[in-house]
Amino acid sequence: MAMNNIPSVDLADFLSKDEAKKQKFVQEIGKAYEEIGFVALKNHFLVEKLETNLYKEVKSFFDLPLEVKKKYEIEGLAGQRGYISFGKEHAKGKKEGDLKEFWHFGQIPDKDANLTEDYPENIQVEEVEDFNAVGMEAYKMLEKTGIYVLRALALYIGLEEHYFDHWASNGNSILRPIHYPPITEEPKGAVRAGAHGDINLITLLMGASSGGLQVLRKDGEWIDAVPKKDELVINVGDMLERHTNNKLRSTIHRVINPPKEEWDKPRYSIPFFMHPRSEMRLDCLEECIDEENPKQYEDITAGEFLHQRLVEIGLLKK
């Protein structure tokens, strides 16, 4: 039977002391990521009150006049921190800019992180008092959730459970509040977000303020991703697909424009892109290579791969 929505899994099973429940979660999420690359996850660490506060702060920021927001668009950062204005980013292979503006919160590493690179400082917004504090609180809860998901995937692949912990903790992850403004005229070939795969290990997405997210099924059909109110949508990114030699799938997805009668409504969406430390090697894992599935990719680090992709999507000049 064809899948018409993404599978739902419960992190409480993985966190329970019951080994059978833990294994059930590992198998369910692993199979879902082999089949469609997306799950809806309940009982994560982003509590409802924090999510509500985050949306309130994000809306307050995007409601600011454009000239105020533009002062937070910093040249030379390739969009890695702060504000990125309307139409700057496009899907790989497309020329039309996506119909969105967004913000980037980045990692504040632990003092003892021993990083090989310096991350840019986060940009502080003066006009919205709690914007930065609430944003970074959500960042930490999503990062914590992501690490548990990666632990389950490590077990599914046949690795030691904590294999990803070092690489994903203090990683180059990004929390991206996005504002898709109301559509005022017939878009010329542009959609709110063109069909794309994500660059990173995994992406965690809290329920957007309106629908539109679609996932490309194996048979070529687009299906709506409709999580319940308390669920996060979590998908595999290109880095993890590459590292697992295509065992786990980075599925193409998009955000379509709403029906014309809903053009006057804005849409807010807040994905957390979980990136590892830049020196993590993404070489195909031996556990994922065999005669039927030989090695598919050249060896590369996460930092090299990220640079390559930022050029392709227009955020970085070569």
C-alpha positions in Angstrom: 0.0 0.0 0.0 1.4 3.4 -0.9 2.3 5.7 1.9 0.0 8.8 2.0 1.6 10.5 5.0 4.9 10.3 6.7 5.2 7.6 9.5 4.9 8.7 13.1 7.3 7.5 15.8 7.5 8.1 19.6 10.8 9.1 21.2 9.5 8.0 24.6 9.9 4.4 23.3 13.6 5.0 22.7 14.1 6.7 26.1 12.2 4.0 28.0 14.1 1.4 30.1 12.2 -1.2 28.1 14.7 -2.8 25.7 12.0 -4.1 23.4 10.4 -0.6 23.1 13.8 0.9 22.4 14.5 -1.7 19.6 11.0 -1.1 18.2 11.8 2.6 17.8 15.2 1.9 16.2 13.6 -0.4 13.6 10.6 1.9 12.9 12.7 5.1 12.4 15.4 3.2 10.4 12.9 1.6 8.1 11.1 4.9 7.6 14.4 6.6 6.6 15.2 3.8 4.2 11.7 4.1 2.6 10.7 7.7 2.6 13.4 9.7 4.5 10.9 11.5 6.8 9.2 10.8 10.1 6.9 12.7 12.5 8.3 12.5 16.0 6.3 12.9 19.2 7.6 13.3 22.8 10.6 15.3 21.8 12.3 18.0 24.0 10.7 21.1 22.4 7.8 21.8 24.8 4.7 23.5 23.6 5.2 26.7 25.6 8.7 27.2 24.2 7.5 26.6 20.6 4.7 29.1 21.2 7.1 31.7 22.6 9.5 31.1 19.7 6.8 31.8 17.1 5.8 35.0 18.9 9.3 36.3 18.9 9.9 35.3 15.2 6.7 37.0 14.1 7.7 40.2 16.0 11.1 40.2 14.2 9.7 39.7 10.7 7.0 42.4 11.4 9.8 45.0 11.8 10.3 47.5 8.9 12.6 46.2 6.1 15.2 48.9 6.7 15.5 47.7 10.3 15.8 44.0 9.3 18.4 44.9 6.6 20.8 46.2 9.2 21.1 42.6 10.4 22.1 41.3 7.0 25.8 41.2 7.4 28.0 41.1 4.2 30.8 38.5 4.2 29.0 35.9 6.3 27.4 34.1 3.3 24.1 34.1 5.2 25.5 31.9 8.0 24.2 34.3 10.7 21.5 37.0 11.0 19.0 38.1 8.4 18.8 36.9 4.8 16.4 39.0 2.7 13.6 38.0 0.3 14.6 36.0 -2.8 18.3 35.6 -2.0 18.3 31.8 -1.8 17.2 29.4 -4.5 17.0 25.6 -4.8 20.0 23.9 -6.4 19.8 24.1 -10.2 17.1 26.9 -10.1 17.5 30.6 -10.9 14.3 31.9 -9.3 14.8 33.0 -5.7 12.5 31.3 -3.2 9.6 33.4 -1.9 10.9 33.8 1.6 13.1 35.8 4.0 14.8 34.2 7.0 17.1 34.4 10.0 20.0 32.2 11.1 20.9 31.3 14.7 24.1 29.4 15.0 26.0 27.3 17.5 27.4 28.8 20.8 30.0 26.1 21.5 30.9 24.8 24.9 34.1 26.2 26.3 35.8 22.8 26.2 34.5 21.9 22.7 38.0 21.8 21.1 36.7 22.9 17.7 39.1 23.2 14.7 37.2 26.2 13.4 35.7 29.4 14.8 32.0 29.8 14.2 30.6 33.3 13.5 29.1 35.1 16.5 25.3 35.2 16.6 23.8 38.6 15.6 21.9 40.3 18.5 18.5 41.9 17.7 17.9 45.1 19.7 14.3 45.7 18.8 12.8 42.4 19.9 13.9 41.9 23.5 13.6 38.1 23.9 14.3 37.0 20.3 17.8 35.8 20.8 17.3 34.2 24.2 14.2 32.2 23.1 15.8 31.3 19.8 18.8 29.8 21.5 16.7 27.9 24.1 14.8 26.3 21.2 18.1 25.6 19.4 19.4 23.6 22.4 16.2 21.5 22.8 16.2 20.7 19.1 19.9 19.8 19.2 19.2 17.5 22.2 16.3 15.8 20.3 18.5 15.4 17.2 21.3 13.6 19.1 18.8 11.0 20.4 17.5 10.4 16.8 21.1 10.0 15.6 21.8 7.5 18.5 18.8 5.4 17.2 20.1 5.6 13.7 23.7 4.6 14.8 22.2 1.4 16.3 20.1 0.8 13.2 23.2 1.0 10.9 25.2 -1.3 13.2 27.4 1.4 14.8 28.1 2.0 18.5 25.1 4.0 19.9 27.1 7.2 20.7 29.0 7.3 17.4 27.5 10.6 16.3 27.5 12.3 19.7 31.0 14.0 19.4 30.4 15.1 15.8 26.9 16.5 16.3 27.4 18.1 19.8 28.9 21.6 19.2 28.3 21.0 15.5 27.8 23.7 12.9 24.0 23.5 13.2 21.6 26.3 12.2 18.1 27.2 13.5 16.3 29.0 10.7 13.1 30.9 11.3 11.5 31.5 7.9 8.8 34.0 6.8 6.9 33.4 3.6 5.0 36.7 3.1 1.6 36.8 1.6 1.7 36.3 -2.2 0.5 39.5 -4.0 0.9 38.6 -7.6 1.1 35.5 -9.8 4.6 34.0 -9.0 6.8 33.7 -12.1 8.1 30.2 -11.8 8.9 30.7 -8.1 7.5 28.7 -5.2 7.8 29.3 -1.4 10.7 26.7 -1.4 11.8 24.9 -4.6 12.2 21.1 -4.6 15.4 20.3 -2.8 17.2 17.9 -0.5 18.7 19.3 2.7 22.5 19.6 3.0 23.0 18.4 6.6 22.8 15.2 8.7 19.1 15.6 9.7 16.6 18.4 9.8 14.1 18.9 12.6 11.0 21.0 11.7 8.3 22.2 14.1 4.8 22.4 12.7 4.6 25.3 10.3 1.9 27.9 10.7 0.2 26.6 7.6 0.5 23.6 5.2 2.5 23.3 2.0 5.3 20.9 2.8 5.3 18.0 0.3 7.6 15.0 0.1 8.5 13.1 -3.1 7.6 9.4 -2.7 9.8 6.7 -4.3 7.2 6.2 -7.1 7.4 9.9 -8.1 4.2 11.0 -6.4 4.3 14.1 -4.1 2.5 13.6 -0.8 1.6 16.1 1.9 3.7 15.9 5.1 1.0 16.5 7.8 2.4 16.1 11.3 0.1 16.3 14.4 0.3 19.5 16.4 2.8 18.0 19.0 5.1 16.3 16.4 8.3 17.4 14.8 9.0 16.5 11.2 12.5 15.0 11.0 14.2 14.1 7.7 17.5 12.8 6.5 19.9 15.2 4.8 22.4 14.7 2.0 25.4 14.4 4.5 23.8 11.4 6.2 22.6 9.8 2.9 26.2 10.1 1.7 27.8 8.8 4.9 25.4 5.7 4.8 26.1 5.1 1.1 22.4 5.8 0.2 21.0 3.4 2.9 19.2 6.2 4.5 17.4 8.5 2.1 17.6 12.3 1.7 14.2 12.8 0.2 13.4 15.7 -2.2 10.8 18.0 -0.7 9.3 21.4 -1.4 6.9 24.0 0.0 4.2 24.7 -2.5 2.3 28.0 -2.9 -1.1 27.9 -1.2 -4.5 28.0 -3.1 -5.2 31.5 -4.5 -7.8 32.2 -1.8 -5.1 31.8 0.9 -2.5 34.0 -0.8 -3.1 36.8 1.7 -1.9 34.6 4.6 1.8 34.6 5.6 3.5 31.3 6.5 6.1 30.8 9.2 8.4 27.8 9.4 11.3 27.0 11.8 13.6 24.2 10.7 16.7 23.2 12.7 19.5 22.0 10.3 21.7 19.6 12.3 25.3 19.9 11.0 28.3 18.0 12.4 31.7 19.6 13.1 33.3 20.5 9.9 36.2 18.0 10.3 33.7 15.0 10.4 34.5 12.6 7.6 31.5 11.7 5.4 33.2 8.8 3.8 30.8 5.9 3.1 30.6 3.7 6.2 31.9 0.1 5.8 28.7 -1.1 7.4 26.7 0.3 4.4 29.0 -1.1 1.6 28.6 -4.6 0.1 28.6 -6.3 -3.3 25.0 -5.3 -4.0 25.6 -1.7 -2.9 29.2 -0.8 -3.7 30.7 2.6 -2.5 28.8 5.4 -4.3 30.7 8.5 -3.2 34.2 10.0 -3.0 35.7 10.7 0.4 35.0 14.2 1.7 34.7 16.1 5.0 31.4 17.8 6.2 33.1 21.3 5.9 34.1 20.7 2.2 30.7 19.3 1.4 28.9 22.3 3.0 31.1 24.8 1.1 30.3 23.1 -2.2 26.6 23.2 -1.6 26.5 26.8 -0.3 28.0 27.8 -3.7 25.3 25.7 -5.5 22.4 27.4 -3.8 23.6 30.9 -4.2 24.6 31.9 -0.6 28.3 31.8 -1.3 30.4 32.9 -4.2 33.0 30.4 -5.4 
